[in-house]
Amino acid sequence: GSKEQGQIRKLFLKAGFSADNAVFIYGISKIGLTLTLGGVATLIVFNYTDWNLLYKVVAIVGAALMGSYLVDFILYKLVEGRQTRISRAFPDALDLMVLCTESGLSLAATVQRVAQEIAQISPDLGYELALLSIELNMLSDRQKALQNFSDRLDSPYFKSIISNIQQSEQYGTPIAQTMRVVSEQFRQDRLVAAEERATKLPVLLTLPMMLFIFPCIYIFIA
């Protein structure tokens, strides 16, 4: 249905691909991998195994289903990897945005300038900011451009940041002040996330210590 097609287009956008032919490419990929793995499984089970017919059919169907789900797995991994790269580069972009807004540039000019600079470090984030800059200049509703950017990145951090900027646009708050507040909030969120990972570290180290370190100590003592 149209809802599923919209979700597929959204996934392709998050992965950094054009969504114009997303449904077609997605369908062709599903059919291609399903037939490929199903065909390979058919050749293997009928030429190199002595299974009965039921086991052969189950193996072929399983391989075909694996090919179908493999497309979704690859797409989600591409989305996850791109989102991670953007999140890692965003603190540097945010600092540049604070500097640009405090120097007197408008939001659109700030985004355009930062997109050019950050593209050398992170092409993915540079592309997203460049697209945001184009939409800010072309769309009559700037709130819609900001919302599109938030939807493409689809992260709680970015949603919070865009929400603050939208409120600044709506109520006329100076953009420089808003960017400074957003930068401080983003730093605090990263600090909290780092502290949470640090508290989990002893638990994660317990199993490797039990498997590799303690046996060596016991052997040395013995």
N, C-alpha and C positions, 0 to 999 in steps of 0.2 A: 504494500500500500504506500500512499504518499508519506506516511509517518516513517516507515522503514527506509524509504529512499532519502528522506531528510536526514535521518541518523547516519546513513552511509556517507552522504555528502559532508556532514559535519565531521565525521572521522577522517575523511580524506583531507579536509582543511586543517585539522589538528596535526595530521602527519606531514603537512607541508606540500600537498599536491593540489592541483586545480580540481575543483569539484564539478566542472562542467560535464564531464563524461564519467563521473564517479560510479554511478550505478552500472553503466555498461562495462567498465573495466572490472568492477567487483564481480559481476556475473560471469564474465569471460574467465576471470581468474579461478573462480569456484569450479566452473565446468572443466577448465583445462586441468587443474590439479586433481580433481575427482577422477576424470578419465585416465590421466597419466598414472596415478598410483593404483587405480583399479586395474588398468591394463598390465602394469608391471607385476602386480600381485597375481593376475591370471596366468601370465607366462611362468611365474615361479611355481605356483601350486600345481599346475598341470604338467609341468616338465621336470620338476625336481623334487616332488613329494609323492608319497604313496598314501596320502590321506583319503578318507572316504569323501563322497560328494558333499555331504553336509558341512564338514570342516572346510572344504575348499570354498564353498559358497560363503560361509561365515568370514573366512579370511579375506576374500575379495571385497565383500561388502564393508568389512572393517577398514580395509585400506582405502576404499573410496570415500568413506565418511571421514577418515583421517585427512585426506586431501582437501575435503570441503572445509573442515575446521581449521586446517593449517592456514588458510587465507585470513581468517579472523585473527588467529594468533599472531601472524606476521604483521598485520595492520595495527593491532593493539601494541605490539612491541615497538613499531615505528613511532606511534603516537607517544608512548611512554618515554622513549629515548629523546625525542625532540623536545618534549615538555621539560625533561630534566636538563637538557642543554640550555634551554631558555631561562630556566629558574636559576641556574648557576651564573649566567651572564647578566641577569637583571639587576643585581645590586650595583654593578658598575654603571649601567645605563641610568639607574635611578639617581646616583650621585651626579652624573652629567646633567640630568634634567633639573636637579635642584640648582646647580650652578647657572644653567641657562635661564631659568625662570627668575632667579634672583638678579641676573644681569639685565632684566627687562624684556626678554623675549616672550611672545605670546605662546599659548599652548601648542598651536599648530606649528609655529616656527621652531619651538623647542623639540617637538617630536621629530620634525624633519632633520634638524641638525644632529640630534642624538642617533637617529637611524643611520646617518652617513658615517658617524664615528664608530658606533658599536658594531657595524657590519664587518669591520676588519677583525673583530674578536669573535663575534657570534653571527654568522650569516643568517641563522634562523631568526634570532631576535631582531636583527636589522631588517629582515624582510617583513616581519610583523609590524614593526614600528613604521616602516615606509608605507605599508598598506594603511595603517591608521592615519598617517599624515595625509595620504591621498583622500581618504574618506572624510577627514576633518575639513578639508578644503572644498570637497565636491558636494557632500551631503548638506542639505539645508538644516537638518537636525543633528547637531553635534553630539547630543546624547545617544543617538542611534549609532554613530561611529564608535563611541567609547564602548557601548554595549556589545557591538560586533567584535571588538578587540577582546573584551572579557570572555565572550562566548568561545572564541577561537582558542584561547589559552586554557580556559576551563580549569582554573585553580583557585582555591579559597583565598590565597594571598593576592592574586591578581584581581579577583572579584572585589576584595576589600579596598584595594588601591583605586580601582576604577570607580567604585561607589563613592569614595571620598572626592575624587576629581569631579564626578557628576554633581555632587552636592555643591562643590565650589562653583561650578558653572551655573547651577540653578540659582544660588543665593548671592552670587556676586562676590564671593570671598576672593581676595588676591591669590592668584595661582601660585606665587612664590611661597606664600605662607602655607598653602595646602600641600605643596610638594615637600616642604620641610617636615611637616607633620607626618606625611606618608612615609618619608625616609626613616624617621625615628621609629614609627610603628613597625616598618619592615625589619629594621635592625633588632627590635625587641622580639619579634616573632622568630627570627632566625636564632637568637640567643636561647629562647625557650626550647626550640627544636633541638639545638645542640645539647642543651642540658638533659633533655629527655633521652637522647641517644647515649649520653655519658652514663646515665643511671642504669641503662640496660646492658652496658658493657660487661660488668662482672658476671651477669647471668650467662651472657654469650660465651665468655671465656671458660666457664665451668666445664663444659663438655670437652673441649680440646685439652684442658689440663688433665682431666680424668683419663683421656685416651692416650695422650702422648707424654705428658710430663711426669705424672705420678708413677706410671710403670717403670720409667727410666730411673727415678729416684729409688724405688723399691729394689730394682735389680742392682743398683750401685750399692745400696746398703747391704743387701744379701751377699 
